[in-house]
Amino acid sequence: MITLRKNIAEMAGYVPGFQPEDIASYIKLNTNENAYPPSPRVFEAIAREAGDGLRRYPDAASRLAREEAGRLYGFDPSWIIMANGSDEVLNNLIRAFAGEGEEIAYVHPSYSYYGTLAEVQGARVRTFGLTEQFEPEDIPEPYDCRLFFLTNPNAPLGFTYSQRYMAELAGRISGVLVIDETYADFAEEDSLDLVRSLDNVVVTRSLSKSYALAGMRLGMAIARPEVIAALDKIRDHYNLDRLAQAAAVAALGDQEYFLECVGKIKATRGWFSAELRKIGYQVIPSSGNYVFATPPDRDGAKVYQGLYDRRILVRHFSDPKLAQGLRITIGTQEEMERTVQALREIAC
Ligand SMILES: *Cc1c(COP(=O)(O)O)cnc(C)c1O
């Protein structure tokens, strides 16, 4: 007889987006992966690293990657921790700040994995809905919680919060405001100034989406050195392998390629959103590499199936707040032209 911790026995576990086996036969627009490959410099860097040196442990401090990120974002490396995907640092934030029975919060809809991670820890989870104006509803003032996760831009809806709103929220809560900026590279603004000016703000970043490195597992947090030092105690000491560290330095260092790819995705996002509106869809203006779109008959499941039958994979959520629409990742211009064509067929 095995006896699990009660919270583990009772929790459901997170279900990631569907990854079909015959991936190449789909237009895959369901998990917000990048439409374009990583920088060619990433492949060169990995090839250089994939030698005899793999016998040796990697740099436990991921120093070169933190220096590269520090240069890019304007922070001393003591303000940066690298992570094996931003999911790792989200997990470690909960482990650092929320003990058993203590409260963490996030907005619903956003990234429900915060809730899963909190359940593992035995922390209490509270969610806040959104008003019509996309502001979290009924947050107490003051609000006593250990961590508040704010996904900005919001996923899956794509809207952003104003800097003023986020600063106010940071002032209202007793704990730490974690701004999950996984998609900030596709937006017009980011929150790094709030990390500089407020002592309870942490920003998390991911290289999975905007740098096309979902398969490498690379993310980071940017925060005051006291917070980074705490997170450093918790993480696996060799959390980034040698290949991942080399890939991070190369990817962050090739801003020309990065900006070109992000620019193409933003242009296609604008084009695709306008095309959807022409065929009667409601589209929330998006600052991510995806759009949340609702068909005229508000039957998201039907359109999901129609696209699936045409081997176009998008994300449909069964949650009642989201079931009427679809989250569609922005692929290449050609992929999105084929998607618009399919949506026109489905509408007939
Ligand atoms: C994809 C995603 C993550 C996880 O990013 P990884 O760096 O791949 O772990 C975190 N938050 C949001 C909102 C995401 O969409």
The ligand as a Tripos MOL2 file, in Angstrom:
@<TRIPOS>MOLECULE
LIG
   15    15     1     0     0
SMALL
NO_CHARGES

@<TRIPOS>ATOM
      1 C1          4.3100   28.6880  -22.5810 C.3       1 LIG1
      2 C2          4.0170   29.4190  -21.3130 C.ar      1 LIG1
      3 C3          4.8170   29.2650  -20.1800 C.ar      1 LIG1
      4 C4          5.9090   28.2190  -20.0990 C.3       1 LIG1
      5 O1          7.0090   28.5790  -20.7720 O.3       1 LIG1
      6 P1          8.2870   27.6140  -20.8040 P.3       1 LIG1
      7 O2          9.4140   28.5780  -20.8080 O.co2     1 LIG1
      8 O3          8.1720   26.8180  -22.0620 O.co2     1 LIG1
      9 O4          8.2690   26.7700  -19.5760 O.co2     1 LIG1
     10 C5          4.5790   30.0470  -19.0680 C.ar      1 LIG1
     11 N1          3.5530   30.9350  -19.0480 N.ar      1 LIG1
     12 C6          2.7400   31.1010  -20.1000 C.ar      1 LIG1
     13 C7          1.6430   32.0740  -20.0220 C.3       1 LIG1
     14 C8          2.9340   30.3410  -21.2580 C.ar      1 LIG1
     15 O5          2.1090   30.4780  -22.2960 O.3       1 LIG1
@<TRIPOS>BOND
     1     1     2 1
     2     2     3 ar
     3     2    14 ar
     4     3     4 1
     5     3    10 ar
     6     4     5 1
     7     5     6 1
     8     6     7 2
     9     6     8 1
    10     6     9 1
    11    10    11 ar
    12    11    12 ar
    13    12    13 1
    14    12    14 ar
    15    14    15 1
@<TRIPOS>SUBSTRUCTURE
     1 LIG1         1 GROUP 0 **** ****
